[in-house]
Amino acid sequence: MPDLIGHDDLPDPAEQKPNLSGVDPKSLPWQTSSYSNGAGGMCVQVARVPGGGIAIGDSKSPDGPVLGFSREEFAAFLDGVKDDEFNHLV
């Protein structure tokens, strides 16, 4: 088997931000929290992006804008939420 030159330089998929250029936000498989109770389109939504990463959008703006994060970044954010790191903001 040939050696893969530079294979250590390949980015970890968990660290890659999604490429959202050309992605129609309406085509993403959006999920909202079960706590939203269908609150009239006022929800933060998350979706897995084909090719890797997580998109965050606002249900009031189905055409965008959409923020993109790597899986690693989104996992760190969720850990912060669980650890009450953002409670001082509300």
C-alpha positions in Angstrom: 0.0 0.0 0.0 1.5 3.4 -0.9 2.2 6.0 1.7 -0.2 8.8 1.9 1.9 11.9 1.8 0.5 14.6 4.0 -2.3 12.5 5.3 -1.8 14.0 8.8 -2.6 17.4 7.3 -6.2 16.4 6.4 -8.7 18.3 8.5 -10.7 16.3 11.1 -14.3 16.3 9.8 -15.5 17.3 13.3 -13.4 20.5 13.1 -14.6 21.6 9.6 -17.1 24.4 9.3 -19.8 23.6 6.8 -19.7 25.3 3.4 -23.0 27.0 3.2 -22.4 28.9 -0.1 -25.1 27.8 -2.5 -27.1 26.0 0.1 -30.8 26.8 0.1 -31.7 27.2 3.8 -35.2 25.8 3.1 -33.6 22.5 1.9 -31.9 21.8 5.3 -33.5 19.3 7.7 -34.2 21.8 10.5 -35.0 20.8 14.0 -36.5 22.9 16.7 -36.6 22.3 20.5 -39.5 20.4 21.9 -39.8 23.3 24.3 -40.8 25.7 21.4 -44.4 24.4 21.3 -44.8 25.8 17.8 -44.4 29.3 19.1 -45.5 31.0 15.9 -42.2 30.9 14.0 -40.0 32.4 16.7 -37.6 29.5 17.2 -33.9 28.9 16.8 -33.4 25.9 14.5 -30.4 23.6 14.0 -29.7 21.3 11.1 -26.9 18.9 10.0 -25.3 20.1 6.8 -24.5 17.6 4.1 -20.8 17.2 4.1 -20.4 17.9 7.8 -21.1 20.7 10.3 -24.1 22.3 11.9 -26.2 25.2 10.7 -28.2 27.5 13.0 -31.1 29.5 11.7 -34.1 31.5 12.7 -37.6 30.1 11.9 -38.8 33.7 11.3 -36.3 34.0 8.4 -36.6 30.7 6.4 -34.4 32.2 3.6 -31.5 32.9 5.9 -29.1 34.1 7.1 -27.7 30.8 8.4 -24.7 30.5 10.7 -22.3 27.5 10.2 -20.3 25.7 12.9 -18.2 22.7 13.0 -19.5 19.7 15.0 -16.7 20.3 17.5 -17.7 24.0 18.0 -21.4 23.1 18.3 -20.6 20.4 20.9 -18.6 22.9 22.9 -21.6 25.3 22.8 -24.0 22.6 24.0 -21.6 21.8 26.9 -21.6 25.4 27.9 -25.4 25.5 27.9 -25.5 22.4 30.0 -23.0 23.9 32.4 -25.0 27.1 32.8 -22.2 29.2 31.3 -24.7 31.6 29.7 -27.2 32.1 32.5 -25.8 35.6 33.3 -27.1 36.7 29.8 -30.8 36.2 30.7 
